[in-house]
Amino acid sequence: MEMTESLSLLVAKVRKERPLIHHITNYVTAENCADICLAAGGRPMMASAPEEAAGLTAGARALVLNLGTLDAGRRQAMELSCAKAKELGIPAVLDPVGVMAGPWRLDLALKLLRSGGITCVRGNRAECAALVNEKADGKGIDALAEIDEGKSLALAKDGAKKFHCVFAVTGPQDCVSDGKRAMVLNGGHPFLQEITGSGCMSSTLIGCYCAVARDKFLAAVLGLAVLGQSGELAANFLEKKDGPGSFKARLIDAVYNITVNWDKVALKTERLN
């Protein structure tokens, strides 16, 4: 089966099965992630209390862990839920927000990865470099703004091999690897960098497709492709007077329209090896 056909089946499967996606995420972008999950056909659950986290994860099809607004309660909930996901074979997506900014969040991310409970990592180049190098450099979440595609692709491959999971390094071009295969995706729009939560939303989309896919590499590729193509479509919806705020609202519409009409989407990739 060709990759394009496989991706089409996954898009349709999410819309048909409406998988429940448990998020332990940050309060800044929780609503955005819930909206994007619904637009793609999934069902979002945003619950971070340690007392119920593992039990709720047990009833979900995928788990998304976002370190953005980390606190002691969320940390405990993530550890408990990740362990439950591993026990039950539920895919877990890690969004290592700001792990290069301080050792506490980097320590948690590495602990989750070493537990073997993480299926896919989705982060920007600085975040992924901190994980691979196991070093927090004290900079903010937008460090390493100058992106080199070759280095990002190598980073994705290194991360996948080191932690035995799918690694997705996102930026102007997205690089995905499972240690054996690798893909570079083109697409998107500059406004994706001008709104809060585009990275978090891409992690949610990856979670949606991990919930229904046997091949988690393809699930990660598809999640990033949906967001990138939706960014382009959202920009086309805009009028001259519009800016990032209008773009953000249009992005939800675009994810809905693209996943409903996926057969008309031309996937933009640079290479697969």
N, C-alpha and C positions, 0 to 999 in steps of 0.2 A: 504493500500500500504506500503510495506517495505521501510525502510529508504534508502537502497542501490538503489532501483528502483526510488525513488523520486529524489535522487541526480543525477542519470543518466539522468532523464528527464530535470533537470535544466541545466546540462552541454550542452545537445543537444539544449535546448531552446535558450541559449545565442548564440550558434553558428548559429542557424537558424535566430533569430530575430535581432541580432547585435545591442543591445541596446546602446544608446548614454549615456555615463557616464561623467558628468561634474565634473571636478576636480578643486578645489581651493587648490593648493598644494604648496610644497616648490620647489625652483629652483634647489636644489641639486639632487633630484630624479625624477623630472617631466618626463624626457625622459624614465627612467626605467618603470615608471607607465604606460605611454602611450604604450610602447612596450608590457608590460605584458597584458594590456587590449586587444590590438589587437590580441595577441597570443591566448587568451581565446575565442575570437570571438566578443568582444565588440568594441565600437567605442569611443575613448577618445577625450575629449575636455578639454583643459587646459586654462582657462580664469579667470583672477583674478581682472579685473578692476571693481571697485564698480559701475561705471556708467552702466555696462551691465550685471553684475553678475546675478541678479535676473531674468532678462529676458531670459538669456541663460539657467538658471536652469529650467525655466518653460518648455523648450523644450526638456529636458533630461529625462531619465528613472530613474536615480539615481544620487546622489550628494556625492562626497567624499571630506571631509574637512581635510586638513593636516596642523598642526600648526608648521611645522618644521622651516621655515624661515618667521616667523610672522612679519608683519609690520602694520602700521595704515591702509593702503589701503586694505591689505588682510583681516584684522580684520573686516572692514566695509563690504567688499564683502561677507565674511562668514556669518555675521549676516543677511544681506539682503537675501542671497540665502537660508539660513536655514529657515527663515520666509516664503519665497516663497514655499520651499519644503513642509513645514508643511501645508500651505494653500492648496496646490494641492495634498497632499497625496503622494509625491515623497519620497522614502526612502533616508535617509542621513546617511552616515558613518563618524564617527569622529575618526581621528587618533591624539591623544593628545600628540604629540611629545614634550618631555621635560617639561611637565607641572609641574614636581616637582622642576624644576630648577629656577623658578621665579614666583612671584604672578601675573604678567600681563597676561601671557598665561594661567595660571591656572584659572584666573578670566573669561577669554573668554570661556574656555572649560565648566566651570560650568554654565555660562550664557546660552550657547547653550543647555546644557543638561536640565536645568530648564525650558527652553522655550517649551519643549516637541517636538522639531523638530528633535531630533536625534533618529535614528532607531537602530543603532549598534555602539558600541565603540570597537576599536581594538587597544590595547596598550601593552607594556611590563608591568611586574609586578610593577615596580617603578611608572610608569605613572598612572596605574590604582589605585594603593594605594593612590597616591596623590589626585585623584578624589574622591575616597570613603571617605578619611579622611579630604578632603578639606584643605590640607596643603602642601605648597611648602617647601622642606627642603634645597634648594640651591644647590643640587647635579646635575650632568650632566645626559645625557639621558641613560647612561648605569648603573645607580645606582641599587643596590640590585641585583648584579650579581649572588649571590648564590640563586638558585631557589629551593623552596620546593613545590612539586606538591600539597600537601594538602592545603597549604596556598594559592596557586594560584587558586585552585578550589573554596575555600571559598571566595576568593576575587571576582571571577567572579560571584558567586551567590549573594554576598552582593551588588556589583555594579548594577547588573540587577534589584534587588529588590528596591534599593534606587532610581534609575533613570528611572525605568520602560522601559527598553530597553534591547537589547541583549548586553552582555558584553563578550568580548573575550580577555583573558589574554594570551599572547604568550611568548614563551621561548623554552627551550629544549623539553618541552611538552606544548601543547596548551590546555587551559581550556576555555570552552564556556558555558554560561548559559543564560537563559531567565527568571530566577527567579523560574521557575517550573521544567525545565529540565536542565541537565548538561551533558557535555561530555568532556572527556580527549582524545586528539589525540596524537598518537605517530608518529614518522616519521621525515623526514627532514635529513639534513646533516650539520656537523659543519661549512662547508664553508658558509652557510647562515648567520653565525655570523661574517664572515670575509669580507663581501661585503657591500657597502653602499646601503641602500634602500630595503632590504628584507622585513622589516616590512611595509614600504610604499606600496610595491607591494602586500602584502597580503591584505591590506586595499582596494586596487583597485579591487582585485579579489572578495572580499566580496561585494563590490559595484556592480560588474557585476552580481552576483547571486541574490543580493537583488532586482535588477531591474526586475527580471522575476519570483521571488518566492513569494508566499503568506506567507509561513512560513520563517520568517527572521532568526530564529534560525538555520534552516537547511542551509540557504544561508551562514551564517557565518561559520558553520562547513565545508561546501563544499569549500569555499574560502581558508580556512586554509589547508584543505586536499589536494587541488590541488597544493598549493605551497610546502607543505611538501613532497608529492610524487614526485613532479617535481625536488626538490632538490636532492633526491636520484637518480633519473634518470640522472640528469645533471652530478652528480659525476661519474656515470658509463660510461658516454661519455668521461671522461678525460683520458689522457695519463699520464705516470709517470712524464713527464716534466712540466705538467700543474699545475696551481695554481688558486687562487681566481678569477683572471681576466678572464681566460678561462671559469671557472665555471659560471661566471655571464652571458656570452654570451650563454653558453649551457642551462642556466636556461630558457631563452626565448624559445629556441627550445623545451625544455622538456614540458613546459606548453602547447605549441601547440600540441605536439604529444600525451600528456596525455589526453587532452580534445577531440582530434579527436578519440582516442582509449580508451575512458573511460571504456567501458565494460570489458577491460582487467585489470583494476586497482583493487587491493585488498586494501580497505580502512582500515587503521590501527587505531583502537580505543581501549581504555582501558576499559571504562565503560560509560554507559548512565543511568542516574537516575533522 
